[in-house]
Amino acid sequence: MNPWESLRLALDGLRANRMRSFLTMLGVIIGVAAVVALVSVGTGASREVTAQVEALGSNLVMVIPASARGRDLRLEDAAAIEARVDGVLAALPNLRKKLTVRWLGRSEEVDVVGTTEDMPQVQRHPVARGRFLSHQDVLYRRQVAVLGSRTAERLFGPHDPLGREIFVAGRPFAVIGVMTTKGQGGIIVPDADDQVFIPITTAQRILGTTRVGSIYVSVAEGTDVGLVTNHIRRIFEVRFNDPDAVEVFSQEQILAAVGNVTGILTILLGSIAGISLLVGGIGIMNIMLVSVTERTREIGVRKAVGAKRRDILAQFLVESVIISLTGGLIGIGLGMLGSEAIARLGRIPSSVSVGWVLVAFGFAAAVGVFFGIYPAMKAARLDPIEALRHD
């Protein structure tokens, strides 16, 4: 019997029990849809986090105090890094706190970031209008502010913020600039578009402290980042007489760690969804065994008129594969729609991976073959005389 005849007989058998065929297919549909949707969300989240870390700047080394050690970083530490470590372009101290910012009758709770004139260079975030902070602004603790693009829009709407006076924690600040829209941030990195930048010395005075929250170190291209990291760590080890006083790590280390975590998460989500697909395959085997039992007499008749074992085997195996492949195609479509719905409703980034779609479809096909082979072999091995006697 040729393959087209096997396909026709398989389709006839499925059409004879449409509802049962659909319910059997439903397990595969749910499994494939879950694989595509969950893995797409995991992949999208991974790419979003990676983009946010990269948006911090280029070739960065980050220095933060070890929270359990009670050590504080100072402005002098940033100056020491610039002066003593080869290959460092700039060491950018930061001091961040969420404060109330007001203009006329409008107020917003935003991240107020104390920083220096090196921020646009280190974090690759240029000014769109006006100017950024200058060395003199930092030196003389001037009360000037540069707004993130979203903060400027929320506070001033259609009005031009340049030259206007805002109040940060109740203190007046002159707006001297507005940053370009960066568009990265929100999961692990603060949104740079929703911030207010002021001189770090001014921020220290407002907050009543002499410490800084972190130091971002920009490393020149071609410089061994590992050597820079070790040198910085050694500087603080000598200063505090404690090798674990601060945490020093490079951007590459963060990206590697994020990649490992999100990769494991994606595989875990895919594995959980794959269990649904496996359950769907068991459902296919169960229904195909029932179908063999119900059609025992039909099998006997076909064998009596000359059908060979391989013909019976092909007919039932094709039925199983059709169920799984059709369910796989429908599941892929539903999975794409589901990932988009999750992304919009939960504000979670989603990225449909062609590779994972092909894996899910291939797994669905394999499920159809694997779980269909036993019922098909059982049908092919039936004795025609016994089959014809079956009621």
Contacts in CASP RR format, 6 or more apart in sequence:
PFRMAT RR
TARGET T0000
AUTHOR 0000-0000-0000
METHOD contacts of the structure
MODEL  1
MNPWESLRLALDGLRANRMRSFLTMLGVIIGVAAVVALVSVGTGASREVT
AQVEALGSNLVMVIPASARGRDLRLEDAAAIEARVDGVLAALPNLRKKLT
VRWLGRSEEVDVVGTTEDMPQVQRHPVARGRFLSHQDVLYRRQVAVLGSR
TAERLFGPHDPLGREIFVAGRPFAVIGVMTTKGQGGIIVPDADDQVFIPI
TTAQRILGTTRVGSIYVSVAEGTDVGLVTNHIRRIFEVRFNDPDAVEVFS
QEQILAAVGNVTGILTILLGSIAGISLLVGGIGIMNIMLVSVTERTREIG
VRKAVGAKRRDILAQFLVESVIISLTGGLIGIGLGMLGSEAIARLGRIPS
SVSVGWVLVAFGFAAAVGVFFGIYPAMKAARLDPIEALRHD
1 307 0 8 1.000
1 308 0 8 1.000
1 311 0 8 1.000
1 314 0 8 1.000
3 314 0 8 1.000
6 311 0 8 1.000
6 314 0 8 1.000
6 315 0 8 1.000
6 318 0 8 1.000
7 318 0 8 1.000
9 315 0 8 1.000
9 318 0 8 1.000
10 315 0 8 1.000
10 316 0 8 1.000
10 318 0 8 1.000
10 319 0 8 1.000
10 322 0 8 1.000
11 322 0 8 1.000
13 319 0 8 1.000
14 21 0 8 1.000
14 319 0 8 1.000
14 322 0 8 1.000
14 323 0 8 1.000
15 21 0 8 1.000
17 291 0 8 1.000
20 287 0 8 1.000
21 323 0 8 1.000
24 283 0 8 1.000
24 284 0 8 1.000
24 287 0 8 1.000
24 323 0 8 1.000
25 323 0 8 1.000
25 324 0 8 1.000
25 326 0 8 1.000
25 327 0 8 1.000
25 330 0 8 1.000
27 276 0 8 1.000
27 277 0 8 1.000
27 279 0 8 1.000
27 280 0 8 1.000
27 281 0 8 1.000
27 283 0 8 1.000
27 327 0 8 1.000
28 277 0 8 1.000
28 280 0 8 1.000
28 281 0 8 1.000
28 284 0 8 1.000
28 323 0 8 1.000
28 324 0 8 1.000
28 327 0 8 1.000
28 328 0 8 1.000
28 331 0 8 1.000
28 364 0 8 1.000
28 367 0 8 1.000
29 327 0 8 1.000
29 328 0 8 1.000
29 330 0 8 1.000
29 331 0 8 1.000
29 334 0 8 1.000
30 276 0 8 1.000
30 280 0 8 1.000
30 331 0 8 1.000
31 273 0 8 1.000
31 274 0 8 1.000
31 276 0 8 1.000
31 277 0 8 1.000
31 279 0 8 1.000
31 280 0 8 1.000
31 331 0 8 1.000
32 277 0 8 1.000
32 327 0 8 1.000
32 328 0 8 1.000
32 330 0 8 1.000
32 331 0 8 1.000
32 332 0 8 1.000
32 335 0 8 1.000
32 360 0 8 1.000
32 361 0 8 1.000
32 363 0 8 1.000
32 364 0 8 1.000
33 330 0 8 1.000
33 331 0 8 1.000
33 332 0 8 1.000
33 333 0 8 1.000
33 334 0 8 1.000
33 335 0 8 1.000
33 338 0 8 1.000
34 270 0 8 1.000
34 272 0 8 1.000
34 273 0 8 1.000
34 274 0 8 1.000
34 276 0 8 1.000
34 277 0 8 1.000
34 335 0 8 1.000
35 270 0 8 1.000
35 273 0 8 1.000
35 274 0 8 1.000
35 276 0 8 1.000
35 277 0 8 1.000
35 356 0 8 1.000
35 359 0 8 1.000
35 360 0 8 1.000
35 363 0 8 1.000
36 331 0 8 1.000
36 332 0 8 1.000
36 333 0 8 1.000
36 334 0 8 1.000
36 335 0 8 1.000
36 336 0 8 1.000
36 339 0 8 1.000
36 352 0 8 1.000
36 356 0 8 1.000
36 357 0 8 1.000
36 360 0 8 1.000
37 273 0 8 1.000
37 334 0 8 1.000
37 335 0 8 1.000
37 336 0 8 1.000
37 338 0 8 1.000
37 339 0 8 1.000
37 342 0 8 1.000
38 269 0 8 1.000
38 270 0 8 1.000
38 272 0 8 1.000
38 273 0 8 1.000
39 266 0 8 1.000
39 269 0 8 1.000
39 270 0 8 1.000
39 273 0 8 1.000
39 353 0 8 1.000
39 356 0 8 1.000
39 360 0 8 1.000
40 335 0 8 1.000
40 336 0 8 1.000
40 339 0 8 1.000
40 350 0 8 1.000
40 351 0 8 1.000
40 352 0 8 1.000
40 353 0 8 1.000
40 356 0 8 1.000
41 269 0 8 1.000
41 339 0 8 1.000
41 342 0 8 1.000
41 343 0 8 1.000
41 348 0 8 1.000
41 349 0 8 1.000
41 350 0 8 1.000
42 262 0 8 1.000
42 265 0 8 1.000
42 266 0 8 1.000
42 269 0 8 1.000
42 350 0 8 1.000
43 266 0 8 1.000
43 350 0 8 1.000
43 351 0 8 1.000
43 352 0 8 1.000
43 353 0 8 1.000
43 356 0 8 1.000
44 348 0 8 1.000
44 349 0 8 1.000
44 350 0 8 1.000
44 351 0 8 1.000
45 187 0 8 1.000
45 262 0 8 1.000
45 265 0 8 1.000
45 348 0 8 1.000
45 349 0 8 1.000
46 258 0 8 1.000
46 259 0 8 1.000
46 262 0 8 1.000
46 263 0 8 1.000
46 265 0 8 1.000
46 266 0 8 1.000
47 349 0 8 1.000
47 351 0 8 1.000
48 187 0 8 1.000
48 349 0 8 1.000
49 187 0 8 1.000
49 188 0 8 1.000
49 258 0 8 1.000
49 262 0 8 1.000
50 255 0 8 1.000
50 258 0 8 1.000
50 259 0 8 1.000
51 184 0 8 1.000
52 184 0 8 1.000
52 185 0 8 1.000
52 186 0 8 1.000
52 187 0 8 1.000
52 188 0 8 1.000
52 189 0 8 1.000
53 188 0 8 1.000
53 189 0 8 1.000
53 251 0 8 1.000
53 254 0 8 1.000
53 255 0 8 1.000
53 258 0 8 1.000
54 184 0 8 1.000
54 251 0 8 1.000
54 255 0 8 1.000
55 123 0 8 1.000
55 124 0 8 1.000
55 182 0 8 1.000
55 183 0 8 1.000
55 184 0 8 1.000
55 185 0 8 1.000
55 189 0 8 1.000
55 192 0 8 1.000
56 123 0 8 1.000
56 189 0 8 1.000
56 216 0 8 1.000
56 251 0 8 1.000
57 122 0 8 1.000
57 123 0 8 1.000
57 124 0 8 1.000
57 216 0 8 1.000
57 218 0 8 1.000
57 251 0 8 1.000
58 124 0 8 1.000
58 218 0 8 1.000
58 251 0 8 1.000
59 218 0 8 1.000
59 219 0 8 1.000
59 220 0 8 1.000
59 221 0 8 1.000
59 223 0 8 1.000
59 225 0 8 1.000
59 251 0 8 1.000
60 122 0 8 1.000
60 216 0 8 1.000
60 217 0 8 1.000
60 218 0 8 1.000
60 219 0 8 1.000
60 250 0 8 1.000
60 251 0 8 1.000
61 216 0 8 1.000
61 217 0 8 1.000
61 219 0 8 1.000
61 225 0 8 1.000
61 228 0 8 1.000
61 229 0 8 1.000
61 232 0 8 1.000
61 248 0 8 1.000
61 249 0 8 1.000
61 250 0 8 1.000
61 251 0 8 1.000
62 214 0 8 1.000
62 215 0 8 1.000
62 216 0 8 1.000
62 217 0 8 1.000
62 248 0 8 1.000
62 249 0 8 1.000
62 250 0 8 1.000
62 251 0 8 1.000
62 254 0 8 1.000
63 73 0 8 1.000
63 77 0 8 1.000
63 81 0 8 1.000
63 214 0 8 1.000
63 215 0 8 1.000
63 216 0 8 1.000
63 217 0 8 1.000
63 232 0 8 1.000
63 236 0 8 1.000
63 246 0 8 1.000
63 247 0 8 1.000
63 248 0 8 1.000
64 73 0 8 1.000
64 213 0 8 1.000
64 214 0 8 1.000
64 215 0 8 1.000
64 246 0 8 1.000
64 247 0 8 1.000
65 71 0 8 1.000
65 72 0 8 1.000
65 73 0 8 1.000
65 213 0 8 1.000
65 245 0 8 1.000
65 246 0 8 1.000
65 247 0 8 1.000
66 244 0 8 1.000
66 245 0 8 1.000
66 246 0 8 1.000
66 247 0 8 1.000
69 240 0 8 1.000
69 242 0 8 1.000
69 244 0 8 1.000
69 245 0 8 1.000
69 246 0 8 1.000
71 236 0 8 1.000
71 240 0 8 1.000
71 242 0 8 1.000
71 245 0 8 1.000
71 246 0 8 1.000
72 210 0 8 1.000
72 211 0 8 1.000
73 93 0 8 1.000
73 211 0 8 1.000
73 212 0 8 1.000
73 213 0 8 1.000
73 214 0 8 1.000
73 215 0 8 1.000
73 246 0 8 1.000
74 210 0 8 1.000
74 211 0 8 1.000
74 212 0 8 1.000
75 93 0 8 1.000
75 200 0 8 1.000
75 201 0 8 1.000
75 210 0 8 1.000
75 212 0 8 1.000
77 91 0 8 1.000
77 93 0 8 1.000
77 212 0 8 1.000
77 215 0 8 1.000
77 235 0 8 1.000
77 236 0 8 1.000
77 239 0 8 1.000
78 91 0 8 1.000
78 92 0 8 1.000
78 93 0 8 1.000
78 212 0 8 1.000
78 215 0 8 1.000
79 91 0 8 1.000
80 235 0 8 1.000
81 88 0 8 1.000
81 91 0 8 1.000
81 215 0 8 1.000
81 217 0 8 1.000
81 232 0 8 1.000
81 235 0 8 1.000
82 88 0 8 1.000
82 90 0 8 1.000
82 91 0 8 1.000
84 231 0 8 1.000
84 235 0 8 1.000
85 217 0 8 1.000
85 228 0 8 1.000
85 231 0 8 1.000
85 232 0 8 1.000
85 235 0 8 1.000
86 223 0 8 1.000
86 228 0 8 1.000
86 231 0 8 1.000
87 219 0 8 1.000
87 220 0 8 1.000
87 223 0 8 1.000
87 228 0 8 1.000
88 217 0 8 1.000
88 218 0 8 1.000
88 219 0 8 1.000
88 220 0 8 1.000
88 228 0 8 1.000
89 121 0 8 1.000
89 122 0 8 1.000
89 218 0 8 1.000
89 219 0 8 1.000
89 220 0 8 1.000
90 118 0 8 1.000
90 121 0 8 1.000
90 122 0 8 1.000
90 217 0 8 1.000
90 218 0 8 1.000
91 118 0 8 1.000
91 215 0 8 1.000
91 216 0 8 1.000
91 217 0 8 1.000
91 218 0 8 1.000
92 115 0 8 1.000
92 116 0 8 1.000
92 118 0 8 1.000
92 119 0 8 1.000
92 122 0 8 1.000
92 123 0 8 1.000
92 215 0 8 1.000
92 216 0 8 1.000
92 217 0 8 1.000
92 218 0 8 1.000
93 115 0 8 1.000
93 116 0 8 1.000
93 200 0 8 1.000
93 212 0 8 1.000
93 213 0 8 1.000
93 214 0 8 1.000
93 215 0 8 1.000
94 113 0 8 1.000
94 114 0 8 1.000
94 115 0 8 1.000
94 200 0 8 1.000
94 212 0 8 1.000
94 213 0 8 1.000
94 214 0 8 1.000
94 215 0 8 1.000
94 216 0 8 1.000
95 113 0 8 1.000
95 114 0 8 1.000
95 115 0 8 1.000
95 200 0 8 1.000
95 203 0 8 1.000
95 204 0 8 1.000
95 207 0 8 1.000
95 209 0 8 1.000
95 211 0 8 1.000
95 212 0 8 1.000
95 213 0 8 1.000
96 111 0 8 1.000
96 112 0 8 1.000
96 113 0 8 1.000
96 114 0 8 1.000
96 190 0 8 1.000
96 213 0 8 1.000
97 111 0 8 1.000
97 112 0 8 1.000
97 203 0 8 1.000
97 207 0 8 1.000
98 109 0 8 1.000
98 110 0 8 1.000
98 111 0 8 1.000
98 112 0 8 1.000
99 109 0 8 1.000
99 110 0 8 1.000
99 112 0 8 1.000
99 168 0 8 1.000
99 169 0 8 1.000
99 206 0 8 1.000
100 107 0 8 1.000
100 108 0 8 1.000
100 109 0 8 1.000
100 168 0 8 1.000
100 169 0 8 1.000
100 170 0 8 1.000
101 107 0 8 1.000
101 108 0 8 1.000
101 109 0 8 1.000
101 110 0 8 1.000
101 112 0 8 1.000
101 151 0 8 1.000
101 155 0 8 1.000
101 166 0 8 1.000
101 167 0 8 1.000
101 168 0 8 1.000
101 196 0 8 1.000
102 108 0 8 1.000
102 166 0 8 1.000
102 167 0 8 1.000
102 170 0 8 1.000
103 155 0 8 1.000
103 156 0 8 1.000
103 161 0 8 1.000
103 164 0 8 1.000
103 165 0 8 1.000
103 166 0 8 1.000
103 167 0 8 1.000
106 154 0 8 1.000
106 155 0 8 1.000
108 151 0 8 1.000
108 154 0 8 1.000
108 155 0 8 1.000
110 151 0 8 1.000
110 194 0 8 1.000
110 195 0 8 1.000
110 196 0 8 1.000
111 190 0 8 1.000
111 191 0 8 1.000
111 194 0 8 1.000
111 195 0 8 1.000
111 196 0 8 1.000
112 168 0 8 1.000
112 169 0 8 1.000
112 195 0 8 1.000
112 196 0 8 1.000
112 198 0 8 1.000
112 203 0 8 1.000
113 195 0 8 1.000
113 196 0 8 1.000
113 197 0 8 1.000
113 198 0 8 1.000
113 203 0 8 1.000
114 197 0 8 1.000
114 198 0 8 1.000
114 199 0 8 1.000
114 200 0 8 1.000
114 202 0 8 1.000
114 203 0 8 1.000
115 133 0 8 1.000
115 197 0 8 1.000
115 198 0 8 1.000
115 199 0 8 1.000
115 200 0 8 1.000
116 133 0 8 1.000
116 135 0 8 1.000
116 138 0 8 1.000
116 199 0 8 1.000
116 200 0 8 1.000
117 132 0 8 1.000
117 133 0 8 1.000
117 134 0 8 1.000
117 135 0 8 1.000
117 137 0 8 1.000
117 138 0 8 1.000
118 218 0 8 1.000
119 125 0 8 1.000
119 132 0 8 1.000
119 133 0 8 1.000
119 197 0 8 1.000
120 126 0 8 1.000
120 127 0 8 1.000
120 132 0 8 1.000
121 218 0 8 1.000
122 216 0 8 1.000
122 218 0 8 1.000
123 192 0 8 1.000
123 216 0 8 1.000
125 179 0 8 1.000
125 180 0 8 1.000
125 182 0 8 1.000
125 192 0 8 1.000
126 179 0 8 1.000
126 180 0 8 1.000
127 146 0 8 1.000
127 177 0 8 1.000
127 178 0 8 1.000
127 179 0 8 1.000
127 180 0 8 1.000
128 149 0 8 1.000
128 177 0 8 1.000
128 178 0 8 1.000
128 179 0 8 1.000
128 180 0 8 1.000
128 181 0 8 1.000
129 162 0 8 1.000
129 177 0 8 1.000
129 178 0 8 1.000
130 162 0 8 1.000
130 176 0 8 1.000
130 177 0 8 1.000
130 178 0 8 1.000
131 146 0 8 1.000
131 176 0 8 1.000
131 177 0 8 1.000
132 146 0 8 1.000
132 176 0 8 1.000
132 177 0 8 1.000
132 197 0 8 1.000
133 144 0 8 1.000
133 146 0 8 1.000
133 176 0 8 1.000
133 197 0 8 1.000
133 198 0 8 1.000
133 199 0 8 1.000
136 142 0 8 1.000
137 144 0 8 1.000
137 199 0 8 1.000
137 202 0 8 1.000
138 199 0 8 1.000
138 200 0 8 1.000
138 201 0 8 1.000
139 201 0 8 1.000
141 199 0 8 1.000
141 201 0 8 1.000
141 202 0 8 1.000
141 205 0 8 1.000
142 199 0 8 1.000
142 202 0 8 1.000
143 171 0 8 1.000
143 172 0 8 1.000
143 173 0 8 1.000
143 174 0 8 1.000
143 198 0 8 1.000
143 202 0 8 1.000
144 173 0 8 1.000
144 174 0 8 1.000
144 175 0 8 1.000
144 176 0 8 1.000
144 198 0 8 1.000
144 199 0 8 1.000
145 166 0 8 1.000
145 168 0 8 1.000
145 173 0 8 1.000
145 174 0 8 1.000
145 175 0 8 1.000
145 176 0 8 1.000
145 177 0 8 1.000
145 196 0 8 1.000
145 197 0 8 1.000
145 198 0 8 1.000
146 175 0 8 1.000
146 176 0 8 1.000
146 177 0 8 1.000
146 178 0 8 1.000
146 179 0 8 1.000
146 196 0 8 1.000
146 197 0 8 1.000
146 198 0 8 1.000
147 155 0 8 1.000
147 161 0 8 1.000
147 175 0 8 1.000
147 177 0 8 1.000
147 178 0 8 1.000
147 179 0 8 1.000
147 196 0 8 1.000
147 197 0 8 1.000
148 178 0 8 1.000
148 179 0 8 1.000
148 192 0 8 1.000
148 193 0 8 1.000
148 194 0 8 1.000
148 195 0 8 1.000
148 196 0 8 1.000
148 197 0 8 1.000
149 178 0 8 1.000
149 179 0 8 1.000
149 180 0 8 1.000
149 181 0 8 1.000
149 182 0 8 1.000
149 193 0 8 1.000
150 181 0 8 1.000
150 191 0 8 1.000
150 193 0 8 1.000
150 194 0 8 1.000
151 193 0 8 1.000
151 194 0 8 1.000
151 195 0 8 1.000
151 196 0 8 1.000
152 161 0 8 1.000
152 178 0 8 1.000
155 161 0 8 1.000
155 166 0 8 1.000
156 164 0 8 1.000
161 175 0 8 1.000
161 177 0 8 1.000
161 178 0 8 1.000
162 175 0 8 1.000
162 176 0 8 1.000
162 177 0 8 1.000
162 178 0 8 1.000
163 174 0 8 1.000
163 175 0 8 1.000
163 176 0 8 1.000
164 174 0 8 1.000
164 175 0 8 1.000
165 172 0 8 1.000
165 173 0 8 1.000
165 174 0 8 1.000
165 175 0 8 1.000
166 172 0 8 1.000
166 173 0 8 1.000
166 175 0 8 1.000
166 196 0 8 1.000
167 173 0 8 1.000
168 196 0 8 1.000
168 198 0 8 1.000
168 206 0 8 1.000
169 206 0 8 1.000
171 206 0 8 1.000
173 198 0 8 1.000
179 192 0 8 1.000
179 193 0 8 1.000
179 197 0 8 1.000
181 193 0 8 1.000
182 192 0 8 1.000
182 193 0 8 1.000
183 191 0 8 1.000
183 192 0 8 1.000
183 193 0 8 1.000
184 191 0 8 1.000
184 192 0 8 1.000
185 191 0 8 1.000
185 192 0 8 1.000
188 258 0 8 1.000
200 212 0 8 1.000
204 210 0 8 1.000
204 211 0 8 1.000
204 212 0 8 1.000
217 228 0 8 1.000
217 232 0 8 1.000
219 225 0 8 1.000
219 228 0 8 1.000
225 250 0 8 1.000
225 251 0 8 1.000
225 252 0 8 1.000
226 250 0 8 1.000
228 250 0 8 1.000
229 248 0 8 1.000
229 249 0 8 1.000
229 250 0 8 1.000
232 248 0 8 1.000
233 243 0 8 1.000
233 246 0 8 1.000
233 248 0 8 1.000
236 245 0 8 1.000
236 246 0 8 1.000
236 248 0 8 1.000
237 243 0 8 1.000
237 245 0 8 1.000
239 245 0 8 1.000
240 246 0 8 1.000
274 363 0 8 1.000
277 360 0 8 1.000
277 363 0 8 1.000
277 364 0 8 1.000
277 367 0 8 1.000
278 367 0 8 1.000
280 367 0 8 1.000
281 324 0 8 1.000
281 367 0 8 1.000
281 368 0 8 1.000
281 370 0 8 1.000
281 371 0 8 1.000
282 371 0 8 1.000
283 371 0 8 1.000
284 320 0 8 1.000
284 323 0 8 1.000
284 324 0 8 1.000
284 367 0 8 1.000
284 368 0 8 1.000
284 371 0 8 1.000
284 372 0 8 1.000
285 371 0 8 1.000
285 372 0 8 1.000
285 374 0 8 1.000
285 375 0 8 1.000
288 316 0 8 1.000
288 319 0 8 1.000
288 320 0 8 1.000
288 371 0 8 1.000
288 372 0 8 1.000
288 375 0 8 1.000
288 376 0 8 1.000
289 374 0 8 1.000
289 375 0 8 1.000
289 378 0 8 1.000
291 316 0 8 1.000
291 319 0 8 1.000
291 375 0 8 1.000
292 299 0 8 1.000
292 316 0 8 1.000
292 375 0 8 1.000
292 378 0 8 1.000
292 379 0 8 1.000
292 382 0 8 1.000
295 379 0 8 1.000
296 382 0 8 1.000
296 387 0 8 1.000
296 390 0 8 1.000
297 387 0 8 1.000
297 388 0 8 1.000
297 390 0 8 1.000
297 391 0 8 1.000
299 312 0 8 1.000
299 379 0 8 1.000
299 382 0 8 1.000
299 384 0 8 1.000
299 387 0 8 1.000
300 382 0 8 1.000
300 384 0 8 1.000
300 387 0 8 1.000
300 388 0 8 1.000
301 387 0 8 1.000
301 388 0 8 1.000
302 311 0 8 1.000
302 312 0 8 1.000
303 312 0 8 1.000
303 382 0 8 1.000
303 384 0 8 1.000
303 387 0 8 1.000
304 384 0 8 1.000
304 388 0 8 1.000
309 380 0 8 1.000
309 381 0 8 1.000
310 380 0 8 1.000
312 376 0 8 1.000
312 379 0 8 1.000
312 380 0 8 1.000
312 382 0 8 1.000
313 376 0 8 1.000
313 377 0 8 1.000
313 379 0 8 1.000
313 380 0 8 1.000
314 376 0 8 1.000
315 376 0 8 1.000
315 379 0 8 1.000
316 372 0 8 1.000
316 375 0 8 1.000
316 376 0 8 1.000
316 379 0 8 1.000
316 380 0 8 1.000
317 369 0 8 1.000
317 372 0 8 1.000
317 373 0 8 1.000
317 376 0 8 1.000
320 368 0 8 1.000
320 369 0 8 1.000
320 371 0 8 1.000
320 372 0 8 1.000
320 373 0 8 1.000
320 375 0 8 1.000
320 376 0 8 1.000
321 365 0 8 1.000
321 368 0 8 1.000
321 369 0 8 1.000
321 372 0 8 1.000
323 368 0 8 1.000
324 364 0 8 1.000
324 365 0 8 1.000
324 367 0 8 1.000
324 368 0 8 1.000
324 369 0 8 1.000
325 361 0 8 1.000
325 364 0 8 1.000
325 365 0 8 1.000
325 368 0 8 1.000
327 364 0 8 1.000
328 360 0 8 1.000
328 361 0 8 1.000
328 364 0 8 1.000
329 361 0 8 1.000
332 357 0 8 1.000
332 360 0 8 1.000
332 361 0 8 1.000
336 352 0 8 1.000
339 350 0 8 1.000
339 352 0 8 1.000
340 350 0 8 1.000
342 348 0 8 1.000
342 350 0 8 1.000
343 349 0 8 1.000
343 350 0 8 1.000
END
